[in-house]
């Protein structure tokens, strides 16, 4: 009984910790969107997307509104978006997107994570041949005819449509378009009344690296450290 209770307690703590990190990252995305295009969600597409993504992970409404209000203040700090690239142990490519108000702190932290796990921090642009930036939309497919949907979305820039499973094992529809077609696809889905769970610009690996379970564990040590950092917005890697 005691062991089972501790296991449930640990899982609950991990969920809370993960949620806190998500909220922090989304708060920054909201702030950057407001700084770039103003606080009006109707005229600021980036803010509209950020708020939608916040709702998808159940970020409290008052927290979303507070983030918008805070970012509208001239006293609120600005975040600089910086991308870092490198290699984890065993040659796995890693790309890190950050949003920071202190670049010296961020680069020092990122470099230390690579050094401590046997990786190497590289130069920006060194992984352009490994990752391609894509617009990625996720939605609940329900009873949709996906073949018909594919045909309907071609004019909006559809490149790929497939089904994946979320953490609970539920089916999730995934749409890929080019980086440039983000707005066009977003509008097409809105016009069709398809409720999008998340809409993001992601880095998609063009090739993957196969490793043993033991080697993969070495790589994931680095990924875990990076994902726990408050300045990190997203981590991409090409581990199969």
Buried (B, 14 or more C-beta within 10 A) or exposed (E): EEEEEEEEEEEEEEEEEEEEBBBEBBBBBBBBBBBEBBBEBEEBBBBBBBBBBBBBBEBEEEEBEEBBEBBEEEEBEEBEEBBBBBBBBBEBBBBBBBBBEEEEEBBEBBBEBBEEBBBEBBEEEEBEEBBBBBBBBBBBBEEEEEEEBEEEBEEBBBBEBEEEEEEEEEEBBBBBBBEEBBBBBBEBBEEEEBEBBBBBEBBBBEEEBEBEEEBBEBBBBBBEBBBEBBBBBBBBBBBE
